[in-house]
């Protein structure tokens, strides 16, 4: 358990180091948004969701549900998005 925690902390520090040189809030916001969209899409896909990456982006950015998708699929992606917004 301790080894796993140290490994996660190391990955977290590496992740933060990649963003330390970026001084633009706009660029940081766009990068965070990209990570959130890709995470939401991939996590949902693992669970059997058939939203495409593009449909996921439109849902997250514009709150527009893709045609032919169930309410459950839409809610799954929005729940992933909300996890990022939780503070």
N, C-alpha and C positions, 0 to 999 in steps of 0.2 A: 504494500500500500504506500509506504513512504517513497519507494523508488518511483512508483507511478506519479506521485505528486511532484517529485523533483523533475521528472521528465516533462510533465505538463507545464510546470513553471519555466523550464528551459525553453519550451516551444512558445510560451506566452512572451517571454523576454525577447526571443528572436523575432516574433511577429511585431512587437512594439518597436524594435530597432529599425525595422523596414520603414516605419512611418515617421521616425524622429526627424528626418531631413526634410520632410514636406511641411512647408510653412503656410500653405494656402488652405484655409478652411473649406473652400469650395472643392478643391481636389480631395481632401480628406472625406468630405461628405459624399462625394461621388463614389469614391472607393468603398466606403462603408455600405452605400446603397448597392453596389455591385456584389459585394460579399453577401449581403443579406438576401438578394435575389437568387444568387447561385446556391446558397445554403438552403433556402426555402424550397427551391425547385428540386435539388438533389435529395434532400431529406424526404420530401413528399414522394418522389419517384421511387425511392427505396421501399416506401409503404404501399406502392401500387398505383399511385396517382398518375394520370395520363396527361396532365398539363404539360405543354412544351415549355422550354426555357423562355421563349418570346411571350407566350401567353401568361406565364408567371410574372414576367416583367411588367406587362400591361396591367395585370391585376394589382400588383403592388404599387406601381406608380400612379395609375389612373383609376384604380378601384373598379375596373371593368371586367366582369366575369366573361370567360371564354364560352363560345357557343358549344353546346353538346356536352358540357361538363356538369357533374352533379354538384349539389349544394355541399355535400360532404367533401368533395375534392377542393372546392373553392375555400371552404372553411379551414381545411387542413393547411393550405398555403398561408392564409391570413393568420392562423395561429402561430405559424413559424415566424411570420413577420412581427407579430405582437410580442413574441419572445425577445426579439432584438430591441423593441421599444421599451421593454420593462426595465425600470430603474430601481 
